[in-house]
Each structure stands twice: as structure tokens, then as C-alpha cells.
């Protein structure tokens, strides 16, 4: 079978050439993105804020947090994002989420794999849930697709239904942070099936994009109420690290300081 696939590959490449997942341009054999899109993407890595993954201009000591996270500490124990949310990554998310290109989930998970901790004992991967009406209309949960593939690549347990979305929320696009928090308030609850089976587990929560963090906070609040520890929220892109048209934020833009993890009680 492998030999047959190898023989047919040139014909398949001719009929169905590999294309850039962002812009659709035909890419060289073995290439994932075209050179133009690849150069525009900003892959995130330390030094960054331990809370929201905002890039820092210089190396920091300890668990450094940006001014926003110090002023309003998130409920989760940290965000890990593959890239800054910009025009290129936005096209990838839109094609997966609204274009039905579910194969994008595998590519996204592969980019997220490097953000899993080396010590993965006891980690469980779950995803931000959709309301059943939205799941029925879309036929898939893009975050669950990413989470399932990430768990497979990282050899972790994937439990997609730890959380239920009991409240159908309006589209959050265009809403302010305050309106987003109000919209997702009390929208998530624990699935009774898992209430006593994995209490105390360390959870990796997967979503596609972080904007204000309202959705992630809503999920983490429900998880911590049930006794779970949320190790990190992992996603493709975050707006907190969105590329500025002028430059990246520096110490003059945000007062940065070293600060230990500060979990919030529910």
C-alpha cells in the first residue's frame, strides 16, 4: 500500500497540488505555507507574559506578568498560543471555523505541540464546548478537533465533554470585553458524568483564538469549581500579541514586573 501511494503521489500533486492554508497559493512540495504568508506570521515564544502570552521586549526573571494581567489576574494558570492573531492566522481560523476545512485542525495542533509541558503525567486535554444548537448547525466543534489531534500527538487523554455550554450566547465578534464577560457569564457547567471521576486532574483547555479572555475565564471558573486544576489554555492565536503597525510593546508601553502565579478563588 505504501509503495502504491508513493507511485501515485506525483499524479495527485499534479491534480491536487498542496496549497497554502492561509491564501490558497500552490506551495512547493513539502511546504506548508507560501513564502509570503510564512514571512508575515509571528510565532510566539518566550519571553512573554505568563498570563496572556504578550511578547516581552527583553528576558524576564521568574513568572513575569504584563500590567493587564497584574491589574486583573486571569483565572487560568497561563495562555500558550502558537502565533499572534493577525491577517494570516485569521484566514486559517475562518477557513476551519466557517469554511468547513476541518483538515486545518491537524495543522494547528502540530503548531501547538511545542507548547505542551515536558512532564505530561496526569494531563487531560479538553476543549471549549459549543452550545448544542450551534454544534448541530456547524456539525463540528473546531476547538474539539484541534484538542483531539493535540492529545493524539502529545499522547494525552482527550475528554471532550468535561464541560457543557448550557447557555446559547450571541456572536461575540465586535463586543467589548465587558459585554463578552456578560454574554458568557454562567454559560458553562461541569458534565456530571465526569464530576467524581477525574476530580483534581490537571486540564489543558483548547480553543482557537483568545480575544478578551472572557470565554476562557468562564470555562476555567466552571472547571475550578469542580476541583480541576487548569494548567494552561492553548490556542492557535491570541489578540494580546497582535502585531502592531508600529512596533511590539516595550517596557515603556506596559509596566512589567516579576510576579508569582496568583490563582483566584471562586
Phi, psi and omega in degrees: 000318180295322179294319179296317180297322179294323180289324183276347185303315179301321179292318179295321179296328179287317182280318182234075182293152177294138182234152177297128182293343181270309186248347178088001179293140177297131183252158177298157180305129179086351179271142181268309180249155172288162185296325182294313180291322180300319182289336180277337184285141178246102179282129187272143178199162177302152005280135179208168177293131180291345180267315187235001179072019173296126181295139174262151180285333184224163176299143180241161177256140178069203179272089183277137179236148177283171183298322181296318181287332175289322181289321180223085183300133178289160180287328182283171182264012177146150176252139172232115182240146181285316185219163170287143181280108181224195185299322182288308181295330178298319179296323178296314180296316182296321180293324177287311190286316186245344181263356178072016180276073188292344176295341178298333184300321180294319179295318179296315180300322179297325178285334181277341186304323183294345182267358175287144180292156179294319177272104186251014181297127176081001180282142176232134180261132172224176184228155173297123185279158171260153171293147186301329180291322179287324177295321179295318182286326182270333179078356176202158174253111185299324180293323178292323177297317178295315182297319180298317180290322178297318178297320179296314181294324183268003180055050180242162176282135178248121179237096188286342189245033175295324181248147169248146171258101187274346183239123177283114182265152176291168176301133184271355181297130177087353181276150176287169180299319180296316180292325177295317180297322179293321183293321183264003179300129180060024182274344186241144177215158180285145174283119181305335180301326184256001187308313185252001186270329181226032178301135181087359180291156176264121189255137167256115181264126184250133173220177181270310184222140173258125176251276178265345182089004183296317180294315179299318179296321178297318179293315183295323178301314180293320181294315181291329176296330179272003176094011179271151173258124182263104184294317180191156170257125185244132183208169181291305186226155177228135179288339180297337180250020183298137184295129177278151178289345181257304184190174176280153178299146178236184179299331180289335181278321181225131179286112185258145179208155175281129184213131180291161178304135186234081181295147181256133177282147179268000000 
